[in-house]
């Protein structure tokens, strides 16, 4: 006889139907209660990636994950408004043809309007689309520390940036960091792999040009 059967048998006969009903309700509650998944952290408009290890993403990825700091490489802000840098989108599309790209933009001020304007500039310039990046993977922050934290959480295979401070922080935590500097000034990292390239276009030259996207 099971423990539950013994328990019921010990109860006075007039209370046994009530005890059985209570036990059934408790068992149903345990078995059928909803299970809540933990909330995934999000930054800006991007969903959190399914990261299993450094530099890998979900099966929908077109290649190794790379993150790019947008300001100074693809976009610059003049008079508080975003403007595309010459040749930047072409370089970005080269990289996006072989990699899963996350764009990390540090806004000069924390503003929903400025975030929307930056997305519009990238979209109108051709940064998004079949042969470009996924607009849902454009992430925004307003501080350098926030930028560092976002990239560390993403865990890309490669991160491209113009800030020595950000790269020195990230070098031990991501697969490789690339310092984009027109003068190719060297910087030191305590741990990790670092390389220096003149520009996003210089870095992108290692990738084939993407096919022409038909309208």
Backbone as a chain_set.jsonl record, in Angstrom:
{"seq": "XXXXXXXXXXXXXXXXXXXXXXXXXXXXXXXXXXXXXXXXXXXXXXXXXXXXXXXXXXXXXXXXXXXXXXXXXXXXXXXXXXXXXXXXXXXXXXXXXXXXXXXXXXXXXXXXXXXXXXXXXXXXXXXXXXXXXXXXXXXXXXXXXXXXXXXXXXXXXXXXXXXXXXXXXXXXXXXXXXXXXXXXXXXXXXXXXXXXXXXXXXXXXXXXXXXXXXX", "coords": {"N": [[0.853, -1.2, 0.0], [0.57, 2.225, -0.83], [2.131, 5.274, 0.458], [0.334, 7.407, 0.402], [-2.108, 6.038, 0.311], [-2.073, 4.751, 2.765], [-2.182, 7.001, 4.395], [-4.755, 7.998, 3.822], [-6.281, 5.826, 4.734], [-5.934, 6.005, 7.461], [-7.503, 8.111, 8.182], [-10.685, 9.169, 9.52], [-13.653, 7.584, 8.274], [-15.704, 9.379, 7.372], [-14.297, 11.607, 6.602], [-12.689, 10.907, 4.528], [-13.386, 11.263, 1.689], [-13.037, 14.054, 1.441], [-10.304, 14.38, 2.077], [-9.127, 12.913, -0.041], [-9.95, 14.481, -2.226], [-8.574, 16.879, -1.695], [-5.914, 15.998, -1.907], [-5.834, 15.256, -4.642], [-6.213, 17.767, -5.854], [-3.85, 19.07, -5.016], [-1.88, 17.505, -6.279], [-2.495, 17.952, -8.998], [-2.005, 20.696, -9.147], [0.781, 20.807, -8.739], [1.725, 19.381, -10.979], [0.651, 20.74, -13.175], [1.236, 23.426, -12.995], [2.19, 26.657, -14.302], [5.3, 27.226, -15.919], [7.687, 29.612, -15.719], [9.804, 31.153, -17.985], [13.088, 32.56, -17.595], [13.497, 36.056, -17.921], [14.971, 37.517, -20.8], [17.786, 39.628, -21.038], [17.734, 42.826, -22.622], [18.955, 45.251, -24.924], [18.457, 48.393, -26.229], [17.015, 48.036, -29.437], [17.462, 45.36, -29.899], [17.186, 41.8, -29.901], [18.201, 39.476, -27.351], [20.994, 37.459, -28.173], [21.227, 33.945, -28.95], [23.6, 32.578, -27.373], [26.07, 30.189, -27.195], [28.731, 29.759, -26.756], [31.834, 31.603, -26.737], [31.843, 33.669, -29.536], [29.99, 32.202, -31.045], [26.727, 31.68, -32.441], [23.143, 31.38, -32.753], [21.492, 28.889, -34.892], [20.527, 30.367, -36.997], [22.372, 32.184, -37.722], [24.498, 33.725, -40.152], [27.185, 33.37, -40.145], [30.319, 33.646, -38.265], [29.895, 35.514, -35.236], [30.206, 39.007, -35.21], [30.817, 42.139, -33.739], [30.331, 45.649, -34.098], [31.412, 48.828, -33.297], [29.576, 51.608, -33.954], [29.848, 54.444, -34.107], [32.087, 56.681, -35.527], [33.051, 54.779, -37.202], [31.054, 53.944, -38.968], [28.99, 55.773, -38.742], [28.819, 59.265, -38.02], [28.216, 61.945, -35.728], [27.027, 65.083, -36.346], [26.341, 68.316, -35.407], [24.428, 67.28, -33.731], [23.061, 65.418, -35.262], [22.818, 62.288, -37.073], [25.162, 61.111, -39.52], [26.184, 59.306, -42.383], [29.393, 57.851, -42.85], [31.676, 58.195, -45.574], [31.812, 55.47, -47.798], [31.421, 53.623, -45.784], [29.115, 51.995, -45.523], [29.33, 50.26, -47.691], [31.609, 48.822, -46.935], [30.628, 47.674, -44.589], [28.624, 45.993, -45.593], [30.153, 44.129, -46.953], [31.389, 42.748, -44.836], [29.108, 41.82, -43.534], [28.194, 39.968, -45.344], [29.515, 37.666, -44.746], [29.432, 37.294, -42.048], [27.733, 37.322, -38.859], [26.334, 40.14, -37.881], [26.384, 42.541, -35.283], [25.422, 45.766, -34.495], [26.637, 48.289, -32.547], [25.762, 51.204, -31.121], [26.822, 54.114, -29.634], [25.067, 56.647, -28.422], [25.256, 60.243, -28.579], [23.601, 61.598, -26.827], [21.114, 60.333, -24.616], [18.438, 59.431, -26.283], [15.326, 58.721, -27.652], [14.446, 59.737, -30.055], [16.809, 60.374, -31.4], [17.906, 57.853, -31.613], [16.033, 56.644, -33.352], [16.465, 58.271, -35.596], [19.081, 57.577, -36.243], [18.782, 54.888, -36.958], [17.186, 55.274, -39.225], [18.964, 56.608, -40.927], [20.913, 54.63, -41.322], [19.31, 52.682, -42.507], [18.319, 53.96, -44.845], [20.703, 54.326, -46.115], [21.395, 51.813, -46.921], [22.332, 49.881, -45.174], [20.903, 47.838, -44.028], [19.058, 44.839, -44.871], [18.724, 42.117, -47.302], [21.356, 41.555, -48.149], [22.721, 42.897, -46.274], [22.88, 44.039, -42.892], [20.964, 42.856, -40.031], [18.33, 44.712, -38.937], [17.24, 44.376, -36.447], [19.322, 43.77, -34.881], [20.636, 46.013, -34.151], [21.968, 47.882, -31.667], [21.699, 50.118, -28.908], [23.272, 52.528, -26.766], [24.354, 54.83, -24.198], [26.725, 55.424, -23.004], [30.28, 54.872, -22.673], [31.013, 52.81, -20.991], [28.641, 51.375, -20.989], [28.617, 50.499, -23.621], [30.836, 48.77, -23.613], [29.91, 46.83, -21.833], [27.678, 45.762, -23.187], [28.875, 44.552, -25.447], [30.514, 42.664, -24.228], [28.567, 41.024, -23.119], [27.346, 40.052, -25.444], [29.414, 38.511, -26.518], [31.109, 38.227, -28.951], [32.927, 36.764, -31.782], [34.692, 38.55, -32.906], [35.358, 41.951, -32.203], [35.016, 45.269, -33.344], [36.369, 48.496, -32.905], [36.859, 51.981, -32.012], [37.88, 52.899, -29.692], [40.482, 52.803, -27.434], [40.191, 52.303, -24.673], [37.792, 50.804, -24.451], [38.49, 48.549, -25.961], [40.706, 47.527, -24.566], [39.464, 46.742, -22.243], [37.73, 44.765, -23.252], [39.327, 42.859, -24.506], [40.274, 40.536, -22.979], [37.929, 39.105, -22.869], [36.534, 38.56, -25.234], [36.749, 36.905, -28.456], [38.542, 38.16, -30.357], [39.842, 41.459, -30.734], [39.634, 44.439, -32.667], [41.338, 47.294, -33.445], [40.397, 50.237, -34.832], [41.998, 52.676, -36.46], [43.097, 55.539, -38.073], [45.795, 56.267, -38.052], [47.02, 54.017, -37.233], [47.96, 53.546, -34.624], [49.634, 51.847, -32.06], [48.208, 49.903, -29.404], [48.219, 48.518, -26.13], [47.251, 45.403, -24.753], [46.412, 43.519, -21.873], [45.724, 40.879, -22.011], [44.611, 38.561, -24.477], [43.668, 38.767, -28.011], [44.656, 41.196, -30.294], [44.364, 43.359, -33.087], [45.324, 45.924, -35.464], [43.761, 48.133, -37.661], [43.383, 50.436, -40.416], [40.866, 51.458, -41.048], [37.292, 50.798, -41.268], [36.82, 50.018, -43.873], [39.362, 49.114, -44.635], [39.629, 46.885, -42.969], [37.455, 45.397, -43.942], [38.298, 44.629, -46.433], [39.258, 42.071, -46.606], [37.157, 40.445, -47.105], [34.892, 39.129, -49.599], [33.191, 41.127, -52.105], [29.722, 41.854, -51.683], [26.87, 40.369, -53.41], [24.951, 42.191, -55.877], [22.097, 43.746, -54.648], [18.886, 43.142, -55.645], [16.198, 45.314, -56.373]], "CA": [[0.0, 0.0, 0.0], [1.391, 3.427, -0.924], [2.074, 6.177, 1.606], [-0.91, 8.173, 0.327], [-3.211, 5.139, 0.66], [-2.015, 4.573, 4.217], [-2.653, 8.237, 5.024], [-6.214, 8.047, 3.676], [-6.861, 4.776, 5.563], [-5.87, 6.432, 8.852], [-8.506, 9.151, 8.426], [-12.045, 8.679, 9.755], [-14.344, 7.354, 6.991], [-16.489, 10.509, 6.899], [-13.412, 12.647, 6.069], [-11.845, 10.386, 3.45], [-13.608, 11.932, 0.382], [-12.446, 15.406, 1.459], [-8.847, 14.224, 2.018], [-8.787, 12.488, -1.404], [-10.135, 15.63, -3.116], [-7.465, 17.819, -1.449], [-4.695, 15.412, -2.485], [-5.925, 15.355, -6.108], [-5.985, 19.17, -6.217], [-2.423, 19.369, -4.81], [-1.101, 16.84, -7.333], [-2.75, 18.674, -10.257], [-1.317, 21.993, -9.082], [2.221, 20.58, -8.933], [2.006, 18.907, -12.333], [0.144, 21.614, -14.239], [1.526, 24.84, -12.766], [2.98, 27.252, -15.387], [6.73, 27.39, -15.688], [8.084, 30.882, -16.333], [11.185, 31.252, -18.443], [13.711, 33.803, -17.142], [13.501, 37.126, -18.928], [16.245, 37.763, -21.454], [18.122, 41.041, -21.049], [17.731, 43.453, -23.939], [19.501, 46.589, -25.032], [17.97, 49.035, -27.434], [15.988, 47.292, -30.15], [17.949, 44.064, -30.32], [16.923, 40.667, -29.034], [19.406, 38.842, -26.849], [21.346, 36.348, -29.032], [21.383, 32.641, -28.323], [25.039, 32.376, -27.375], [26.442, 28.966, -26.509], [30.119, 29.939, -26.365], [32.363, 32.826, -27.333], [31.948, 33.702, -30.988], [29.018, 31.381, -31.739], [25.367, 32.157, -32.3], [22.135, 30.386, -33.096], [21.604, 28.295, -36.222], [20.119, 31.319, -38.015], [23.508, 33.042, -38.032], [25.116, 33.456, -41.446], [28.607, 33.141, -39.947], [30.765, 34.02, -36.93], [29.363, 36.783, -34.751], [31.096, 40.139, -35.057], [30.156, 43.372, -33.325], [31.025, 46.838, -34.594], [31.034, 50.11, -32.717], [29.139, 52.354, -35.141], [30.301, 55.844, -34.135], [33.461, 56.827, -35.975], [33.357, 53.757, -38.204], [29.968, 53.929, -39.949], [28.197, 56.996, -38.561], [29.305, 60.319, -37.133], [27.176, 62.9, -35.348], [27.374, 66.488, -36.558], [25.236, 69.183, -34.985], [23.414, 66.465, -33.081], [22.357, 64.558, -36.205], [23.681, 61.234, -37.612], [25.545, 61.152, -40.939], [26.993, 58.168, -42.781], [30.753, 58.113, -43.311], [31.852, 57.716, -46.953], [32.294, 54.102, -48.01], [31.241, 52.767, -44.618], [28.071, 50.981, -45.737], [29.887, 49.247, -48.592], [32.475, 47.969, -46.122], [29.777, 46.923, -43.684], [27.938, 44.94, -46.349], [31.15, 43.084, -47.218], [31.533, 41.942, -43.622], [27.819, 41.19, -43.26], [28.012, 38.848, -46.255], [30.171, 36.462, -44.22], [29.369, 37.257, -40.582], [26.512, 37.72, -38.162], [26.78, 41.445, -37.395], [25.661, 43.363, -34.321], [25.864, 47.157, -34.542], [26.516, 48.899, -31.22], [25.863, 52.649, -31.296], [26.794, 54.956, -28.431], [24.458, 57.926, -28.764], [25.809, 61.387, -27.833], [22.656, 61.82, -25.731], [20.132, 59.254, -24.546], [17.258, 60.004, -26.914], [14.603, 57.84, -28.567], [14.388, 60.393, -31.363], [18.117, 60.225, -32.044], [18.018, 56.437, -31.953], [15.237, 56.433, -34.562], [17.125, 58.965, -36.702], [20.253, 56.784, -36.609], [18.279, 53.73, -37.702], [16.725, 55.754, -40.53], [20.147, 56.893, -41.749], [21.489, 53.341, -41.695], [18.382, 52.002, -43.415], [18.3, 54.654, -46.143], [22.019, 54.163, -46.74], [21.549, 50.448, -47.416], [23.021, 49.012, -44.223], [20.04, 46.709, -43.703], [18.498, 44.164, -46.041], [19.155, 40.75, -47.537], [22.818, 41.497, -48.238], [23.284, 43.748, -45.237], [22.693, 43.627, -41.505], [19.614, 42.715, -39.495], [18.028, 45.915, -38.162], [16.911, 43.993, -35.071], [20.587, 43.593, -34.156], [21.22, 47.337, -33.906], [21.845, 48.082, -30.224], [22.052, 51.486, -28.559], [23.619, 52.853, -25.394], [24.703, 56.245, -24.112], [28.017, 55.586, -22.337], [31.329, 53.961, -23.1], [30.914, 51.623, -20.144], [27.51, 50.61, -21.492], [29.068, 49.866, -24.863], [31.695, 47.648, -23.231], [29.08, 45.802, -21.204], [26.86, 45.123, -24.223], [29.709, 43.676, -26.277], [30.926, 41.512, -23.409], [27.404, 40.139, -23.001], [27.153, 39.386, -26.73], [30.462, 37.513, -26.679], [31.385, 37.969, -30.368], [34.243, 36.264, -32.164], [35.508, 39.735, -33.17], [34.736, 43.26, -31.987], [35.738, 46.379, -33.956], [36.087, 49.699, -32.135], [37.827, 53.078, -32.123], [38.251, 53.31, -28.338], [41.439, 51.936, -26.734], [39.661, 51.916, -23.369], [36.825, 49.726, -24.648], [39.187, 47.366, -26.459], [41.526, 46.977, -23.493], [38.545, 46.051, -21.336], [37.099, 43.612, -23.888], [40.288, 41.896, -25.057], [40.297, 39.224, -22.307], [36.594, 38.505, -22.782], [36.004, 38.171, -26.544], [37.736, 36.168, -29.231], [39.574, 39.059, -30.898], [39.428, 42.847, -30.866], [40.299, 45.145, -33.761], [41.41, 48.737, -33.22], [40.305, 50.983, -36.091], [42.67, 53.953, -36.239], [43.745, 55.957, -39.324], [47.248, 56.356, -37.871], [47.486, 52.68, -36.827], [48.728, 53.668, -33.385], [49.528, 50.61, -31.287], [47.764, 49.919, -28.02], [48.57, 47.28, -25.451], [46.224, 44.713, -23.964], [47.042, 42.605, -20.926], [45.415, 39.511, -22.4], [43.719, 38.494, -25.623], [44.21, 39.008, -29.352], [44.327, 42.517, -30.825], [45.001, 43.804, -34.324], [45.067, 47.328, -35.776], [43.487, 48.422, -39.072], [43.206, 51.875, -40.635], [39.453, 51.844, -41.141], [36.388, 49.684, -41.505], [37.061, 49.569, -45.238], [40.605, 48.351, -44.628], [39.322, 45.587, -42.366], [36.502, 44.678, -44.789], [38.919, 44.226, -47.705], [39.54, 40.637, -46.58], [35.931, 39.746, -47.469], [34.441, 39.396, -50.977], [32.099, 42.077, -52.254], [28.418, 41.162, -51.694], [26.148, 40.49, -54.69], [24.064, 43.349, -55.996], [20.76, 43.436, -54.129], [17.864, 43.568, -56.583], [15.068, 46.003, -55.736]], "C": [[0.889, 1.25, 0.0], [1.221, 4.279, 0.311], [0.776, 6.975, 1.613], [-2.111, 7.313, 0.735], [-3.256, 4.905, 2.163], [-2.558, 5.795, 4.935], [-4.172, 8.337, 4.983], [-6.876, 7.038, 4.608], [-6.894, 5.16, 7.035], [-6.941, 7.459, 9.205], [-9.863, 8.51, 8.728], [-12.799, 8.57, 8.428], [-15.08, 8.583, 6.471], [-15.623, 11.613, 6.284], [-12.599, 12.187, 4.855], [-12.127, 11.039, 2.088], [-12.984, 13.329, 0.327], [-10.928, 15.332, 1.321], [-8.405, 13.842, 0.605], [-8.893, 13.661, -2.367], [-8.989, 16.634, -2.951], [-6.172, 17.306, -2.062], [-4.685, 15.514, -4.006], [-5.645, 16.775, -6.568], [-4.509, 19.523, -6.096], [-1.565, 18.753, -5.91], [-1.27, 17.556, -8.67], [-2.021, 20.011, -10.28], [0.171, 21.846, -9.348], [2.537, 20.231, -10.371], [1.667, 19.92, -13.403], [0.478, 23.082, -14.038], [2.378, 25.391, -13.897], [4.429, 27.417, -14.98], [7.205, 28.617, -16.437], [9.55, 30.83, -16.734], [11.794, 32.552, -17.939], [13.746, 34.818, -18.266], [14.889, 37.321, -19.49], [16.554, 39.253, -21.434], [18.157, 41.581, -22.463], [18.347, 44.831, -23.839], [18.977, 47.197, -26.314], [16.912, 48.194, -28.1], [16.387, 45.879, -30.48], [17.552, 42.964, -29.364], [18.23, 40.077, -28.532], [19.726, 37.635, -27.714], [21.438, 35.049, -28.252], [22.845, 32.255, -28.393], [25.371, 31.134, -26.575], [27.893, 29.0, -26.062], [30.624, 31.17, -27.076], [32.435, 32.684, -28.843], [30.971, 32.816, -31.721], [27.635, 31.922, -31.492], [24.414, 31.043, -32.657], [22.295, 29.916, -34.529], [21.232, 29.268, -37.321], [21.253, 32.25, -38.431], [24.087, 32.688, -39.392], [26.613, 33.212, -41.314], [29.003, 33.539, -38.539], [30.197, 35.379, -36.51], [30.479, 37.826, -34.65], [30.262, 41.342, -34.621], [31.01, 44.552, -33.737], [30.504, 48.049, -33.843], [30.785, 51.085, -33.863], [29.753, 53.747, -35.24], [31.786, 55.907, -34.49], [33.881, 55.798, -36.998], [32.327, 53.744, -39.329], [29.192, 55.239, -39.925], [28.984, 57.987, -37.714], [28.162, 61.291, -36.872], [27.711, 64.313, -35.503], [26.148, 67.329, -36.244], [24.078, 68.362, -34.415], [22.649, 65.536, -33.99], [23.31, 63.51, -36.782], [23.934, 61.401, -39.111], [26.421, 59.943, -41.229], [28.384, 58.618, -43.219], [30.929, 57.528, -44.718], [32.422, 56.297, -46.998], [32.009, 53.145, -46.872], [30.221, 51.659, -44.857], [28.578, 49.883, -46.665], [30.782, 48.27, -47.828], [31.655, 47.09, -45.192], [29.1, 45.765, -44.398], [28.898, 43.814, -46.738], [31.259, 42.142, -46.014], [30.258, 41.16, -43.351], [27.55, 40.007, -44.182], [28.595, 37.555, -45.718], [29.997, 36.286, -42.721], [27.995, 37.686, -40.075], [26.841, 39.007, -37.397], [25.814, 42.04, -36.38], [26.273, 44.761, -34.355], [25.592, 47.803, -33.188], [26.794, 50.398, -31.351], [25.78, 53.352, -29.948], [26.283, 56.332, -28.832], [25.116, 59.057, -27.975], [24.921, 61.812, -26.679], [21.644, 60.688, -25.772], [18.785, 59.779, -25.034], [16.622, 58.993, -27.856], [14.553, 58.43, -29.975], [15.7, 60.217, -32.113], [18.369, 58.773, -32.428], [17.264, 56.135, -33.246], [15.895, 57.081, -35.777], [18.342, 58.179, -37.18], [19.838, 55.551, -37.396], [17.826, 54.128, -39.102], [17.902, 56.009, -41.464], [20.796, 55.587, -42.216], [20.617, 52.628, -42.725], [18.404, 52.651, -44.801], [19.633, 54.519, -46.868], [22.288, 52.761, -47.234], [22.243, 49.503, -46.457], [22.222, 47.759, -43.898], [19.506, 46.07, -44.983], [19.086, 42.78, -46.196], [20.664, 40.605, -47.544], [23.489, 42.376, -47.185], [23.058, 43.165, -43.856], [21.212, 43.478, -41.169], [19.341, 43.922, -38.594], [17.697, 45.592, -36.713], [18.166, 43.802, -34.226], [21.365, 44.906, -34.061], [20.926, 47.704, -32.455], [22.36, 49.474, -29.867], [22.371, 51.604, -27.074], [24.027, 54.324, -25.38], [26.024, 56.488, -23.399], [29.016, 54.57, -22.875], [31.309, 52.678, -22.271], [29.746, 50.743, -20.591], [27.864, 49.856, -22.76], [29.919, 48.627, -24.554], [30.874, 46.503, -22.672], [28.246, 45.043, -22.222], [27.688, 44.124, -25.022], [30.161, 42.453, -25.483], [29.782, 40.522, -23.275], [27.152, 39.388, -24.308], [28.176, 38.274, -26.936], [30.799, 37.204, -28.121], [32.744, 37.305, -30.586], [35.21, 37.422, -32.363], [34.7, 40.976, -32.815], [35.632, 44.331, -32.569], [35.344, 47.667, -33.246], [37.182, 50.728, -32.369], [38.356, 53.514, -30.763], [39.252, 52.345, -27.722], [40.912, 51.447, -25.388], [38.703, 50.73, -23.49], [37.548, 48.441, -25.054], [40.049, 46.722, -25.381], [40.659, 46.233, -22.475], [38.05, 44.745, -21.945], [38.079, 42.51, -24.291], [40.315, 40.559, -24.314], [38.98, 38.452, -22.405], [35.992, 38.098, -24.122], [37.131, 37.528, -27.35], [38.883, 37.028, -29.743], [39.006, 40.463, -30.961], [40.268, 43.51, -31.948], [40.203, 46.642, -33.496], [41.419, 49.427, -34.576], [40.849, 52.385, -35.851], [43.405, 54.357, -37.512], [45.268, 56.005, -39.231], [47.87, 55.039, -37.413], [48.376, 52.745, -35.583], [48.568, 52.401, -32.55], [48.951, 50.857, -29.891], [48.086, 48.557, -27.42], [47.359, 46.714, -24.719], [46.925, 43.698, -23.086], [46.843, 41.154, -21.334], [44.477, 39.539, -23.591], [44.432, 38.844, -26.918], [43.73, 40.35, -29.885], [45.065, 42.755, -32.131], [44.574, 45.237, -34.607], [44.854, 47.47, -37.276], [43.172, 49.907, -39.211], [41.748, 52.304, -40.566], [38.601, 50.597, -41.29], [36.583, 49.129, -42.908], [38.32, 48.73, -45.357], [40.357, 46.959, -44.065], [38.439, 44.753, -43.295], [37.122, 44.147, -46.073], [39.24, 42.732, -47.747], [38.323, 39.8, -47.002], [35.538, 40.061, -48.908], [33.312, 40.409, -50.997], [30.781, 41.327, -52.305], [27.77, 41.276, -53.068], [25.254, 41.723, -54.686], [22.678, 42.952, -55.546], [19.712, 44.007, -55.071], [16.718, 44.22, -55.846], [13.76, 45.328, -56.115]], "O": [[1.857, 1.317, 0.756], [0.313, 4.065, 1.114], [0.182, 7.203, 2.667], [-3.019, 7.788, 1.417], [-4.329, 4.864, 2.764], [-3.28, 5.687, 5.926], [-4.805, 8.709, 5.97], [-7.907, 7.335, 5.209], [-7.764, 4.708, 7.779], [-7.254, 7.658, 10.379], [-10.152, 7.419, 8.237], [-12.593, 9.399, 7.542], [-15.093, 8.823, 5.264], [-16.125, 12.455, 5.541], [-11.903, 12.988, 4.231], [-11.171, 11.349, 1.377], [-12.465, 13.739, -0.711], [-10.325, 16.096, 0.567], [-7.421, 14.381, 0.1], [-8.033, 13.832, -3.231], [-8.488, 17.176, -3.936], [-5.419, 18.07, -2.665], [-3.652, 15.824, -4.6], [-4.931, 16.984, -7.549], [-3.962, 20.198, -6.968], [-0.64, 19.389, -6.416], [-0.295, 17.747, -9.398], [-1.481, 20.412, -11.311], [0.763, 22.639, -10.08], [3.515, 20.729, -10.929], [2.327, 19.961, -14.441], [0.047, 23.917, -14.833], [3.225, 24.665, -14.418], [4.734, 27.715, -13.825], [7.134, 28.659, -17.666], [10.42, 30.504, -15.927], [11.093, 33.56, -17.86], [13.996, 34.476, -19.422], [15.875, 37.296, -18.752], [15.694, 40.065, -21.771], [18.559, 40.884, -23.394], [18.271, 45.491, -22.802], [19.048, 46.574, -27.374], [16.008, 47.687, -27.437], [15.71, 45.234, -31.28], [17.574, 43.159, -28.149], [19.254, 40.167, -29.208], [18.827, 36.838, -27.982], [21.694, 35.049, -27.048], [23.282, 31.662, -29.379], [24.998, 31.028, -25.407], [28.252, 28.338, -25.088], [29.93, 31.729, -27.926], [33.0, 31.726, -29.37], [31.096, 32.674, -32.937], [27.38, 32.55, -30.465], [24.823, 29.897, -32.843], [23.105, 30.447, -35.289], [21.579, 29.035, -38.479], [21.112, 33.017, -39.383], [24.166, 31.515, -39.757], [27.255, 32.872, -42.307], [28.135, 33.752, -37.692], [30.041, 36.279, -37.335], [31.544, 37.569, -34.088], [29.137, 41.53, -35.084], [32.239, 44.484, -33.733], [29.295, 48.268, -33.764], [31.688, 51.355, -34.655], [30.136, 54.183, -36.326], [32.624, 55.275, -33.846], [34.947, 55.919, -37.601], [32.673, 53.56, -40.496], [28.788, 55.749, -40.97], [29.72, 57.599, -36.806], [27.258, 61.441, -37.693], [28.704, 64.694, -34.884], [25.057, 67.079, -36.756], [22.908, 68.702, -34.592], [21.679, 64.915, -33.554], [24.492, 63.799, -36.966], [23.04, 61.78, -39.868], [27.291, 59.59, -40.433], [28.531, 59.646, -43.88], [30.379, 56.467, -45.013], [33.395, 55.982, -46.312], [32.326, 51.96, -46.979], [30.431, 50.518, -44.446], [28.288, 48.706, -46.451], [30.726, 47.059, -48.04], [31.947, 45.906, -45.025], [29.016, 44.665, -43.85], [28.482, 42.66, -46.839], [31.226, 40.92, -46.153], [30.307, 39.986, -42.984], [26.758, 39.13, -43.839], [28.228, 36.47, -46.169], [30.368, 35.249, -42.172], [27.217, 38.327, -40.782], [27.543, 38.97, -36.386], [24.599, 42.046, -36.58], [27.49, 44.918, -34.255], [24.447, 47.857, -32.739], [27.914, 50.808, -31.653], [24.802, 53.208, -29.216], [26.983, 57.092, -29.501], [25.498, 58.858, -26.822], [25.406, 62.325, -25.67], [21.351, 60.148, -26.838], [18.079, 60.478, -24.308], [17.284, 58.467, -28.75], [14.612, 57.7, -30.964], [15.707, 59.945, -33.313], [18.982, 58.5, -33.46], [17.784, 55.455, -34.13], [15.887, 56.507, -36.867], [18.61, 58.116, -38.38], [20.472, 55.206, -38.393], [18.06, 53.393, -40.061], [17.85, 55.671, -42.647], [21.181, 55.464, -43.379], [21.119, 52.047, -43.687], [18.498, 51.956, -45.812], [19.686, 54.591, -48.096], [23.297, 52.524, -47.897], [22.698, 48.434, -46.864], [22.794, 46.732, -43.534], [19.505, 46.692, -46.045], [19.846, 42.314, -45.347], [21.197, 39.636, -47.003], [24.705, 42.569, -47.219], [23.046, 41.948, -43.675], [20.336, 43.911, -41.917], [20.041, 44.129, -37.602], [17.857, 46.445, -35.84], [18.087, 43.686, -33.003], [22.587, 44.911, -33.911], [19.765, 47.822, -32.063], [23.334, 49.952, -30.448], [21.82, 50.884, -26.241], [24.043, 54.982, -26.42], [26.413, 57.64, -23.203], [28.643, 53.549, -23.453], [31.56, 51.591, -22.792], [29.845, 49.516, -20.575], [27.458, 48.709, -22.947], [29.738, 47.572, -25.162], [31.114, 45.341, -22.999], [28.117, 43.821, -22.136], [27.261, 42.991, -25.248], [30.186, 41.34, -26.007], [30.0, 39.311, -23.313], [26.783, 38.213, -24.283], [27.845, 37.214, -27.467], [30.784, 36.035, -28.507], [33.595, 37.287, -29.695], [36.394, 37.315, -32.04], [33.502, 41.047, -33.092], [36.842, 44.334, -32.341], [34.163, 47.921, -33.005], [38.271, 50.412, -32.848], [39.198, 54.409, -30.689], [38.921, 51.18, -27.503], [41.157, 50.304, -25.004], [38.793, 49.771, -22.724], [37.242, 47.366, -24.538], [40.114, 45.495, -25.293], [41.076, 45.218, -21.917], [37.956, 43.732, -21.252], [37.689, 41.348, -24.404], [40.374, 39.519, -24.969], [38.928, 37.272, -22.059], [35.016, 37.348, -24.14], [38.302, 37.597, -26.978], [40.052, 36.676, -29.585], [37.815, 40.64, -31.214], [41.445, 43.195, -32.127], [39.109, 47.185, -33.343], [42.335, 49.23, -35.375], [40.246, 53.184, -35.134], [44.252, 53.604, -37.993], [45.955, 55.804, -40.233], [49.083, 54.946, -37.226], [49.41, 52.082, -35.508], [47.445, 51.935, -32.361], [49.19, 51.902, -29.285], [48.208, 47.565, -28.139], [46.555, 47.45, -24.145], [47.912, 43.086, -23.496], [47.681, 40.299, -21.045], [43.641, 40.436, -23.708], [45.619, 39.168, -26.932], [42.527, 40.61, -29.922], [46.236, 42.402, -32.271], [43.581, 45.713, -34.058], [45.661, 46.989, -38.073], [42.751, 50.557, -38.254], [41.436, 53.391, -40.079], [39.115, 49.486, -41.422], [36.52, 47.917, -43.115], [38.346, 47.745, -46.094], [40.824, 45.967, -44.625], [38.642, 43.546, -43.427], [36.528, 43.297, -46.736], [39.47, 42.186, -48.826], [38.441, 38.596, -47.229], [35.822, 41.157, -49.392], [32.564, 40.537, -50.028], [30.715, 40.259, -52.913], [28.092, 42.195, -53.821], [24.858, 42.226, -53.634], [22.136, 41.944, -55.999], [19.653, 45.22, -55.276], [16.303, 43.73, -54.796], [12.693, 45.761, -55.678]]}, "num_chains": 1, "name": "protein.A"}
